[in-house]
Amino acid sequence: MAGSRLLLLITVSATLAAWQAPRIFEVKPTVATQKVTNDPDDPAIWINPANPEASLVLGTNKVQAPQGALVLFGLDGQIRQTVSSIDRPNNVDVEYGLKAAAPAAGAAAAIDIAVVTERLKSQLRIFSITAQGVREAGAVDCCREPMGVGLYRRPRDGAIFAIVAPKGRPDSPLQNYLLQFRLHYAGGKVTGQLVRRFGRFSGTKEIEAVAVDDELGFVYYADEGAGIRKYHADPDHASAAQEVALIGTTGYRGDREGLALYTRPGGEGFLISTDQLPLNSEYRVYARGGDNRLLFTFKGGADTTDGIEVTSTPLGPRFPAGLFVAMNSAPKNFLFYDMRDVLKVAGR
């Protein structure tokens, strides 16, 4: 009798555990890019305003110069341009319409930019972006070994800021850990001015992933061993120094790595976070608004994913609901996913 009760208890417990366990959806990539030469790390997406189907995916090859590079891919996964001799480029982000304070003769009144953290030179490398590719546009002295970067375009005045996370070290302070620079474009060059330090760090592992929600005004960053921290992105906000929330504190089996925002009108959409796992990393999807509750998790066969990026902008018939990009470590490339597939499996 006691044995039967024990068996019943075990069966009920197993059933409840299975019922409570969140389902992990599987999605297949649509495109695998050409390989980079050494170590892919972080992607960004530049949307071509005249022809979204001709948009570009930028990815870093994270090694020391001269092999360290920013690599540009078409949506077919083929390499369009390689900018080499970047000394261990870590992360990259893209922003649109950096206005010139004093346009130089023949220079654009505003440019789209890509900002790359150049770890071994302790600086930000800045490139202008057009349909033809990227070209050097400036550099900003930053901090010791910058890793993560997220760009913020303030809605009220169009000012653009770079929010940077340096590499974690035992002697680093645990408060005011991130740096925020306002970017200026004048005389055909981009420069930067430090406007604040902010953000808590648990001191466990590192902070690398940074993502910014321009419309709602929040910056998220992955404190790898602790959770995803949320702050106001505007350095002039009355509560700029206060942490808004700490989410994603449980459920991860690997490091909290890449972050990306899938935005929809009216503040709807998702915050996507990488659970970095060998062979088949998982992506935990949180609500963009409110308390950022966990909605669902999916995986797509990418190995030990570090950086990710996503857009909801339709990019032609191949990606009509947007594009999700994940770094794929061992094969040394990036995987492209049709967001229709992600939304379909999750019933969204």
C-alpha positions in Angstrom: 0.0 0.0 0.0 2.8 2.4 0.9 4.6 1.5 -2.3 1.4 2.3 -4.3 1.1 5.7 -2.6 4.7 6.5 -3.3 4.3 5.5 -7.0 1.1 7.6 -7.2 3.0 10.6 -5.6 5.9 10.3 -8.0 3.5 10.0 -11.0 1.5 13.1 -9.9 4.7 15.1 -9.2 6.1 14.2 -12.6 2.8 15.2 -14.3 2.7 18.5 -12.6 6.3 19.3 -13.4 5.7 18.5 -17.1 2.5 20.7 -17.0 4.4 23.6 -15.4 7.5 23.4 -17.6 7.3 26.0 -20.4 7.3 24.6 -23.9 10.3 25.5 -26.1 9.4 26.0 -29.7 11.7 25.0 -32.6 12.3 27.2 -35.6 14.5 26.5 -38.6 16.8 29.2 -40.1 16.0 30.4 -43.6 19.6 31.5 -44.4 23.1 30.6 -43.2 25.6 33.3 -44.0 29.0 32.8 -45.5 31.7 32.1 -42.8 33.8 34.8 -41.3 37.5 33.9 -40.9 37.8 33.6 -37.2 35.2 34.3 -34.6 31.7 35.8 -35.3 30.2 37.6 -32.3 27.5 40.2 -32.7 25.1 41.3 -35.5 23.2 44.4 -36.4 20.6 45.2 -39.1 20.6 48.2 -41.4 17.3 48.7 -43.1 17.6 50.2 -46.6 14.8 52.9 -46.7 14.6 52.9 -50.5 14.6 49.1 -50.9 14.2 47.1 -47.7 14.9 43.9 -49.6 18.5 45.3 -50.1 19.0 45.8 -46.4 22.3 44.7 -44.8 23.3 42.6 -41.8 26.5 43.8 -40.1 28.5 41.3 -38.1 31.8 41.4 -36.1 34.7 39.0 -36.5 36.1 39.2 -32.9 39.8 38.8 -33.2 42.8 41.2 -33.0 43.9 43.2 -36.1 44.5 42.7 -38.9 41.9 39.8 -39.1 39.5 41.6 -36.8 36.7 43.0 -39.0 33.2 44.3 -39.6 31.6 42.1 -42.2 28.5 43.1 -44.2 26.0 40.5 -45.5 23.1 40.7 -47.9 19.8 39.1 -47.0 21.0 36.1 -49.1 23.8 35.6 -46.6 26.5 36.5 -49.0 29.3 38.8 -48.0 29.1 42.3 -49.5 32.0 44.1 -47.7 34.7 43.4 -45.2 36.3 46.2 -43.2 39.4 44.7 -41.6 42.2 45.8 -39.2 39.8 46.5 -36.4 41.5 45.4 -33.2 39.1 42.8 -31.7 35.7 44.3 -32.6 33.2 43.1 -30.1 29.7 44.4 -30.5 28.0 46.5 -33.1 24.8 48.6 -33.3 23.1 50.8 -35.9 21.2 54.0 -35.6 19.6 56.3 -38.2 19.8 60.0 -39.0 22.7 61.5 -37.0 22.3 65.2 -37.9 25.3 67.4 -38.8 25.8 70.4 -36.5 27.8 72.1 -39.3 27.6 70.3 -42.6 31.0 70.3 -44.4 31.0 71.1 -48.1 29.7 68.1 -50.0 28.9 66.2 -46.8 25.5 64.8 -45.9 23.2 66.7 -43.5 22.6 63.5 -41.6 24.0 60.0 -41.7 23.1 56.5 -40.6 25.8 55.0 -38.4 27.2 51.8 -37.2 29.2 51.9 -33.9 31.7 49.1 -33.1 33.4 48.5 -29.8 37.1 48.1 -30.5 38.3 46.3 -27.4 42.1 46.3 -27.8 42.1 50.0 -28.7 39.7 51.0 -25.9 37.6 53.0 -28.3 34.4 53.1 -30.4 34.9 52.9 -34.2 32.1 54.7 -36.1 31.1 54.1 -39.7 28.5 55.8 -41.9 26.2 53.4 -43.8 24.6 53.6 -47.2 23.3 51.1 -49.7 26.9 50.8 -51.0 28.3 49.7 -47.6 30.1 51.5 -44.8 33.0 53.9 -44.6 35.0 55.3 -41.7 33.4 58.3 -39.9 35.2 58.8 -36.6 36.3 57.3 -33.3 35.6 58.0 -29.7 38.0 57.2 -26.8 35.9 55.1 -24.4 37.0 52.9 -21.6 39.1 49.9 -20.8 38.1 47.1 -23.2 34.7 48.2 -24.3 32.4 45.2 -25.1 28.7 45.9 -25.4 27.1 48.8 -27.2 23.6 50.0 -27.8 22.5 53.2 -29.6 19.7 55.4 -28.5 17.9 58.0 -30.6 16.0 60.4 -28.3 12.6 61.1 -29.8 12.2 64.7 -28.5 15.3 66.1 -30.3 16.8 63.3 -32.4 20.0 63.3 -30.3 21.9 60.0 -30.6 23.8 58.3 -27.7 26.1 55.3 -27.5 25.7 53.3 -24.3 28.8 51.1 -23.6 29.6 48.2 -21.3 33.3 47.6 -20.6 34.8 44.2 -19.9 34.3 43.1 -16.3 37.3 43.0 -14.0 37.7 42.3 -10.3 38.8 45.9 -9.6 35.8 47.5 -11.6 33.2 49.4 -9.6 29.8 47.6 -9.2 27.9 50.9 -9.5 27.9 53.3 -12.4 29.3 50.6 -14.5 28.1 51.7 -18.0 29.1 54.8 -19.9 26.9 56.9 -22.1 28.2 59.2 -24.8 26.4 61.8 -26.9 27.5 61.5 -30.5 28.1 64.7 -32.6 28.5 64.9 -36.3 30.4 68.0 -37.7 32.9 68.6 -40.4 32.2 65.2 -41.8 33.4 63.4 -38.6 31.6 61.8 -35.7 32.9 62.5 -32.1 31.5 61.7 -28.7 31.0 63.4 -25.3 30.6 61.4 -22.1 27.3 62.5 -20.5 26.8 60.0 -17.7 27.9 56.8 -15.9 25.1 54.6 -14.6 24.0 51.0 -14.0 24.6 48.3 -11.5 26.8 45.2 -12.1 26.5 42.1 -9.9 30.3 41.4 -10.4 29.4 37.9 -11.7 30.8 37.2 -15.1 30.4 40.2 -17.5 28.1 42.7 -19.1 28.1 42.5 -22.9 24.7 42.7 -24.4 23.0 46.1 -24.5 19.7 46.9 -26.3 17.8 50.2 -26.4 14.1 50.8 -27.0 14.0 54.3 -28.6 10.3 54.7 -28.5 9.6 53.7 -24.9 12.9 55.1 -23.7 14.5 52.1 -21.9 17.9 50.5 -22.1 18.3 46.8 -21.2 21.6 45.1 -20.5 22.5 41.5 -19.6 24.3 41.1 -16.3 25.3 37.6 -17.3 25.1 35.8 -14.0 22.3 37.8 -12.4 19.6 39.0 -14.8 18.6 41.7 -17.3 18.7 45.2 -15.9 16.4 48.0 -17.1 17.1 51.7 -16.9 15.8 54.9 -18.5 17.9 55.6 -21.7 17.6 59.4 -21.5 20.4 60.7 -19.4 18.2 63.7 -18.5 15.3 61.7 -17.1 14.4 62.5 -13.5 15.0 58.9 -12.5 18.0 58.2 -14.8 20.1 56.8 -12.0 17.5 54.4 -10.7 17.1 50.8 -11.8 13.6 50.4 -13.3 13.5 46.6 -13.1 15.6 43.4 -12.9 14.1 40.6 -15.0 15.2 37.2 -16.3 16.7 36.2 -13.0 15.7 32.5 -13.3 15.4 29.7 -15.8 18.6 30.2 -17.7 21.0 27.3 -18.1 23.8 29.3 -19.7 24.9 32.9 -19.7 22.5 35.7 -20.5 24.0 37.0 -23.7 22.5 38.8 -26.7 19.5 41.1 -26.4 17.2 42.4 -29.2 13.9 44.3 -29.5 11.1 43.3 -31.9 9.0 46.5 -31.9 5.4 46.9 -33.0 3.1 50.0 -33.0 1.7 51.3 -29.8 4.5 49.9 -27.6 3.7 46.3 -28.4 6.4 43.7 -29.2 9.1 41.7 -27.5 12.4 41.7 -25.8 14.4 38.7 -26.8 17.3 37.3 -24.7 19.8 34.6 -25.5 20.3 31.7 -23.2 23.8 30.7 -24.4 24.0 27.0 -24.9 26.3 24.7 -26.9 24.8 23.3 -30.2 21.3 24.7 -29.7 21.0 28.1 -27.9 17.6 29.2 -26.7 15.9 32.6 -26.9 13.6 33.7 -24.1 11.0 36.1 -25.3 9.6 38.8 -22.9 6.8 41.3 -23.3 8.1 44.6 -24.4 5.8 46.6 -22.2 4.5 46.4 -18.6 6.5 44.1 -16.3 8.3 42.4 -19.2 6.8 39.0 -18.4 8.1 35.9 -20.0 6.0 34.9 -23.0 7.7 32.0 -24.7 11.0 30.4 -25.6 12.3 29.2 -28.9 15.5 27.6 -30.3 16.8 27.3 -33.8 20.0 25.2 -33.9 22.6 28.0 -33.4 25.7 27.0 -31.5 26.7 29.0 -28.3 25.0 32.1 -29.5 26.4 35.4 -28.3 24.9 38.4 -30.2 21.4 38.5 -31.7 19.4 41.2 -33.6 15.8 41.4 -34.8 13.6 43.8 -36.8 9.8 43.8 -37.4 10.2 45.8 -40.6 9.2 43.8 -43.7 12.3 43.0 -45.7 10.8 41.7 -49.0 9.2 38.4 -49.8 11.8 36.3 -47.9 11.3 38.2 -44.6 7.8 39.9 -44.8 7.3 40.0 -41.0 10.9 40.9 -40.2 14.2 39.1 -39.5 15.9 37.5 -36.5 19.7 37.0 -36.7 21.7 34.8 -34.4 25.4 34.3 -34.1 26.4 30.6 -34.7 29.7 30.0 -33.1 31.3 26.7 -34.3 30.3 27.1 -38.0 31.7 30.7 -37.8 28.6 32.4 -39.3 25.2 33.9 -38.6 21.8 32.4 -39.1 18.8 34.3 -40.4 15.2 33.4 -39.3 11.9 34.4 -40.9 10.0 36.1 -38.1 6.8 34.6 -39.5 8.1 31.2 -38.4 8.9 32.4 -34.9 5.5 34.1 -34.5 3.6 31.1 -36.0 5.0 28.4 -33.7 4.3 30.6 -30.6 0.8 31.4 -31.8 1.5 35.1 -32.1 
